[in-house]
Amino acid sequence: MDLFLAPGGSGLPFPDGSELRLHSRFTHAINVTHASGRLFTFHRYGKGCSPTGWIFYNDDFDKINRFIAADSTLNVKDRGFTGRGYSLRNRRRLNFNVPEGEIAPPDLHRFTNPTGLLGPLNEAVNQQDHPLLKLLTHQLDRWLAGYRPDWRGLIGLGPGLTPSGDDMLTGALAALYSNQQLLALNRYPSILPDFQSLLTLTTSVSCSYLDSAARGQFSTPLVRLMGRLAHSRDSETAIRDLLDHGHTSGADTLLGLVTGLRWLRKAFPGANHA
């Protein structure tokens, strides 16, 4: 039996005995799905890792891609996967949590990458009165006041496997999880609909990212950027790595991150912001 070892990734959200089948495959990612609708992703090395996924080096990724057929089944056993003639194991857990602390918004004035709905990123971050960004901050205001936010005008909005509205919301959630005062309020369980409700609002791939974000777990490129910002280190490379994620996903995530960080400054004006 062929054994493929992932250099790193997340824990498995499925118990032993679970079965998963191929959902979709792309140049740098293979998605497999459980009967519950939850996805798990095998990533090609060099593109980062999702909060529910493992990374494989190029040769192993290509071999796994050939092994997994549309009608084949992956079985979960002993914190790994077993297929027909092969097994997959993970060597180490990666960190998917953003650092806590006051974080200044990144300087994005040089980045003209397109967002999905608001034009070039460097212009979009200066459109905080845009209806979509006002919708985002208004719902955050409602959430902070103790009401359940209504994200139906944002979740699922835009094209792609991870629509722009979802990516913006993910970026904003990364900002919120860095704030110690918000963490102390323990309001996060009410910030997004539950997993099955999310499945009715957006794509299954995006649902996976949003569900992880609601629990404070984010992709490794976003976590890496947050770490650079938290320690006031040069962040240009980390920004470019995040922008390399999808056609507009990285830019939309950064737009949401900046919007979330700016909202924090208004929501907690007495904090010692960097």
C-alpha positions as CSV (number, residue, x, y, z in Angstrom):
1,M,0.0,0.0,0.0
2,D,1.3,3.5,-0.9
3,L,1.7,5.8,2.0
4,F,1.6,9.6,1.5
5,L,2.7,11.9,4.4
6,A,1.4,15.5,4.6
7,P,4.1,17.8,6.0
8,G,1.4,19.6,8.0
9,G,-2.3,20.3,8.3
10,S,-5.3,20.3,10.6
11,G,-7.0,17.7,12.7
12,L,-9.7,15.6,11.2
13,P,-13.3,16.8,11.9
14,F,-14.6,13.3,11.2
15,P,-14.8,10.2,13.5
16,D,-13.2,6.9,12.6
17,G,-15.4,5.0,10.1
18,S,-16.5,8.1,8.2
19,E,-16.5,7.9,4.5
20,L,-15.6,10.7,2.1
21,R,-15.9,11.0,-1.7
22,L,-14.4,13.4,-4.3
23,H,-16.2,16.7,-4.4
24,S,-14.0,18.7,-6.8
25,R,-10.4,18.9,-8.0
26,F,-8.3,21.8,-9.2
27,T,-4.6,22.5,-10.1
28,H,-3.7,23.2,-6.4
29,A,-6.5,21.6,-4.4
30,I,-8.6,18.4,-4.1
31,N,-11.8,18.6,-2.1
32,V,-13.4,15.6,-0.6
33,T,-16.8,15.6,1.1
34,H,-18.6,13.9,3.9
35,A,-22.3,13.0,3.9
36,S,-22.9,16.0,6.3
37,G,-21.6,18.4,3.6
38,R,-18.4,19.1,5.4
39,L,-15.3,19.3,3.1
40,F,-11.7,18.4,3.6
41,T,-9.0,19.7,1.3
42,F,-5.7,18.3,0.1
43,H,-3.5,21.3,-0.9
44,R,-0.5,21.4,-3.2
45,Y,2.6,22.6,-1.3
46,G,3.3,26.4,-1.7
47,K,-0.3,27.7,-1.7
48,G,-0.9,27.6,2.1
49,C,-3.4,25.4,3.9
50,S,-7.1,25.8,4.9
51,P,-8.3,25.2,8.5
52,T,-9.7,21.8,7.3
53,G,-7.0,20.5,5.1
54,W,-3.5,19.0,4.6
55,I,-0.6,20.0,2.5
56,F,1.3,17.6,0.2
57,Y,4.5,18.1,-1.8
58,N,4.0,18.3,-5.6
59,D,4.8,14.7,-6.5
60,D,2.6,13.3,-3.8
61,F,-0.2,15.7,-4.6
62,D,-0.1,14.6,-8.3
63,K,-0.1,10.9,-7.3
64,I,-3.0,11.4,-4.9
65,N,-4.9,13.2,-7.6
66,R,-4.5,10.2,-9.8
67,F,-5.6,7.8,-7.0
68,I,-8.8,9.6,-6.1
69,A,-11.6,8.8,-8.6
70,A,-15.1,10.1,-8.7
71,D,-16.5,6.7,-7.6
72,S,-13.9,5.9,-4.9
73,T,-14.2,6.2,-1.2
74,L,-11.8,7.6,1.5
75,N,-12.2,6.0,4.9
76,V,-11.2,7.7,8.1
77,K,-9.1,5.6,10.4
78,D,-6.6,6.4,13.2
79,R,-6.6,10.2,12.3
80,G,-5.8,9.5,8.7
81,F,-7.4,8.4,5.4
82,T,-7.3,5.0,3.7
83,G,-8.3,4.5,0.1
84,R,-8.0,1.7,-2.4
85,G,-4.3,0.8,-2.3
86,Y,-3.1,3.9,-0.5
87,S,-3.3,5.8,2.8
88,L,-2.8,9.4,3.8
89,R,-1.3,10.6,7.1
90,N,-0.4,14.0,8.6
91,R,3.0,14.6,10.3
92,R,2.2,17.7,12.3
93,R,-0.6,20.1,13.3
94,L,-0.3,23.6,11.8
95,N,-1.5,26.8,13.6
96,F,-4.8,28.2,12.3
97,N,-5.4,30.8,15.0
98,V,-4.6,34.5,14.6
99,P,-2.5,36.2,17.3
100,E,-4.3,38.2,20.0
101,G,-3.4,41.9,20.4
102,E,-3.9,45.3,18.9
103,I,-3.2,45.2,15.2
104,A,-2.9,48.1,12.8
105,P,-4.5,47.8,9.4
106,P,-1.9,46.9,6.7
107,D,-0.8,49.6,4.2
108,L,-2.4,48.5,0.9
109,H,-2.0,51.7,-1.1
110,R,0.4,50.0,-3.6
111,F,-1.8,46.9,-4.2
112,T,-4.0,47.3,-7.3
113,N,-5.2,43.7,-7.3
114,P,-8.9,43.5,-8.2
115,T,-11.5,42.8,-5.6
116,G,-14.6,40.9,-6.7
117,L,-17.1,43.8,-6.2
118,L,-15.4,47.1,-5.3
119,G,-12.6,47.5,-7.9
120,P,-8.9,47.7,-7.2
121,L,-8.0,46.9,-3.6
122,N,-6.1,50.1,-3.0
123,E,-9.2,52.1,-4.0
124,A,-11.7,49.7,-2.3
125,V,-10.1,50.2,1.2
126,N,-10.9,53.9,0.9
127,Q,-14.6,53.3,0.2
128,Q,-15.7,52.6,3.7
129,D,-19.1,54.3,2.9
130,H,-19.8,51.7,0.2
131,P,-23.1,50.0,0.9
132,L,-21.5,46.6,1.2
133,L,-18.9,47.7,3.7
134,K,-21.5,49.7,5.6
135,L,-23.6,46.5,5.7
136,L,-20.7,44.6,7.1
137,T,-20.0,47.1,9.9
138,H,-23.7,47.6,10.7
139,Q,-24.2,43.9,11.3
140,L,-21.1,43.9,13.5
141,D,-22.6,46.8,15.5
142,R,-25.8,44.7,15.9
143,W,-23.8,41.7,17.0
144,L,-21.8,43.7,19.6
145,A,-25.1,45.1,20.9
146,G,-26.3,41.6,21.6
147,Y,-28.4,41.0,18.5
148,R,-27.9,38.2,16.0
149,P,-26.5,39.7,12.8
150,D,-28.3,39.2,9.4
151,W,-25.7,38.3,6.8
152,R,-28.0,37.4,4.0
153,G,-27.0,40.5,2.0
154,L,-23.4,39.5,2.1
155,I,-22.9,35.7,2.4
156,G,-23.0,34.2,-1.1
157,L,-22.6,37.6,-2.8
158,G,-20.3,37.5,-5.8
159,P,-18.9,34.9,-8.2
160,G,-16.6,32.0,-7.5
161,L,-16.1,29.1,-5.2
162,T,-15.6,31.5,-2.3
163,P,-17.9,34.5,-3.2
164,S,-16.5,38.0,-2.5
165,G,-18.9,38.7,0.4
166,D,-17.8,35.5,2.1
167,D,-14.1,36.4,1.8
168,M,-14.7,39.9,3.1
169,L,-16.6,38.4,6.1
170,T,-13.7,35.9,6.7
171,G,-11.2,38.8,6.8
172,A,-13.3,40.8,9.2
173,L,-13.7,37.7,11.5
174,A,-9.9,37.4,11.6
175,A,-9.7,41.0,12.8
176,L,-12.3,40.3,15.5
177,Y,-10.5,37.2,16.8
178,S,-7.4,39.2,17.5
179,N,-9.2,41.5,20.0
180,Q,-8.9,40.4,23.6
181,Q,-11.9,42.5,24.7
182,L,-14.2,40.8,22.2
183,L,-12.8,37.3,23.2
184,A,-13.7,38.1,26.8
185,L,-17.3,38.8,25.8
186,N,-17.7,35.3,24.5
187,R,-20.2,36.4,21.8
188,Y,-18.6,34.4,18.9
189,P,-21.1,31.5,18.9
190,S,-23.8,33.8,17.6
191,I,-21.8,35.6,14.9
192,L,-22.6,33.3,12.0
193,P,-25.4,30.9,11.1
194,D,-24.7,27.2,11.9
195,F,-23.1,25.0,9.3
196,Q,-26.3,23.6,7.8
197,S,-27.8,27.1,7.4
198,L,-24.6,28.3,5.8
199,L,-24.9,25.5,3.2
200,T,-28.2,27.1,2.0
201,L,-26.5,30.5,1.6
202,T,-23.3,29.8,-0.2
203,T,-21.0,27.2,-1.9
204,S,-19.9,24.2,0.1
205,V,-16.2,25.3,-0.3
206,S,-16.9,28.8,1.1
207,C,-19.2,27.3,3.8
208,S,-16.1,25.4,5.1
209,Y,-14.0,28.5,5.3
210,L,-16.8,30.5,7.0
211,D,-17.6,27.8,9.5
212,S,-13.9,27.6,10.5
213,A,-13.7,31.4,10.7
214,A,-16.7,31.5,13.1
215,R,-14.6,29.2,15.4
216,G,-11.5,31.4,15.1
217,Q,-9.5,29.3,12.6
218,F,-8.2,30.7,9.3
219,S,-6.0,29.8,6.4
220,T,-2.2,29.8,7.0
221,P,-1.5,32.8,4.6
222,L,-4.0,34.9,6.6
223,V,-2.6,33.7,10.0
224,R,0.9,34.5,8.8
225,L,0.0,38.0,7.7
226,M,-1.7,38.6,11.1
227,G,1.4,37.5,12.8
228,R,3.5,39.9,10.9
229,L,1.1,42.8,11.6
230,A,0.9,41.9,15.3
231,H,4.7,42.2,15.7
232,S,5.0,45.3,13.4
233,R,7.2,43.3,11.0
234,D,7.4,43.9,7.2
235,S,4.3,42.4,5.8
236,E,4.6,42.9,2.0
237,T,5.5,39.3,1.3
238,A,2.7,38.0,3.5
239,I,0.3,40.3,1.7
240,R,1.4,39.1,-1.7
241,D,1.1,35.5,-0.6
242,L,-2.5,36.1,0.5
243,L,-3.3,38.0,-2.7
244,D,-2.1,34.9,-4.6
245,H,-5.1,33.0,-3.2
246,G,-7.7,32.7,-5.9
247,H,-8.6,35.4,-8.5
248,T,-10.0,37.9,-6.1
249,S,-10.3,36.0,-2.8
250,G,-7.1,37.3,-1.3
251,A,-8.0,40.9,-2.1
252,D,-11.5,40.5,-0.8
253,T,-10.2,38.9,2.4
254,L,-7.8,41.9,2.9
255,L,-10.6,44.3,2.3
256,G,-12.6,42.6,5.0
257,L,-9.6,42.5,7.3
258,V,-9.0,46.3,7.0
259,T,-12.8,47.0,7.5
260,G,-12.8,44.8,10.6
261,L,-9.7,46.4,12.1
262,R,-11.2,49.9,11.5
263,W,-14.5,48.8,13.1
264,L,-12.6,47.7,16.2
265,R,-11.0,51.1,16.6
266,K,-14.5,52.7,16.6
267,A,-16.1,50.0,18.7
268,F,-13.4,50.2,21.4
269,P,-12.1,53.8,21.2
270,G,-10.5,53.6,24.6
271,A,-8.1,50.8,23.6
272,N,-4.4,51.4,23.0
273,H,-4.4,50.8,19.3
274,A,-1.2,50.4,17.5
